[in-house]
Amino acid sequence: MNIIPAIDIQSGKAVRLQQGQFDRLSEYTPTPAELAKRYADQGINRLHIVDLDGAKSGTLQQLDLIKDLQQPGLALQIGGGIRSLGMAQNCLDAGIDKLVIGSIAVSNPDLTCQIINLAGPKRIVLALDINMQDGIPKPAIHAWQTPTSQSLWDLVEHYQTLGITQVLCTDIACDGMMGGPNFGLYQQAVTRFPAIAWQASGGIRNRDDIKALADLGVSAVILGRMLYESDVCLKALQSC
């Protein structure tokens, strides 16, 4: 199980949202740079960075700040406003390891295909944030503000044919709530697509949750609020 701390950035500060709502925001004292160093010092090898300003505006806003988070042995996967070939190229030129592609994977599959071809599928993390509707996971786009009618499973099947092997899936109802993840969702995901390296995000509270996700076959967990608001030992979590 790979433990991936999340650093959500707004106006240069580390924050967390609840259920993707920009008016339900918690701001934290450590800077993004301080958090990145703290996590690297505890043996973490990858960070999940989200530019919330970019997610809202549609264009990555804080690439310069994000570049400064890079350290030897610490890979960055970044999202929030990578919605053009030019921005994807800027991220690659900046040495970003993996590009997190979200809304446009739903709204603009042609552009998404071009970005996959540009970066190579191994450098893409497909991020699909879902709401459960009648038992079917359906992605929401545009910083979670716009629901869609497509099925998560249909989208993953399509992008798997293009070589995508990493999918980050978040149940929006769980995100930032510290009430536990949607275990049933991830059980279905791994069962349907065992060749995909699934990253789980949303509601993860403790080591028991992480161990349960590992037992389901989930490849990685994205941890946000849990790390800010508890004294959890990251080294201990990495043994799950």
ABEGO torsion letter per residue (X at the ends): XBBBBBBBBBGGBBBBBBGGBAABBBBBABBAAAAAAAAAAAGBABBBBBBAAAAAAGBBAAAAAAAAABBBGBBBBBBGGBABAAAAAAAAAAGBABBBBBAAAAABAAAAAAAAAAAEAAABBBBBBBBBBGGBBBBBBGGGABBBABBAAAAAAAAAAAGBABBBBBBAAABGAGAEBBAAAAAAAAAABAABBBBBBEGBABAAAAAAAAAAGBABBBBBAAAAABABBAAAAAAX
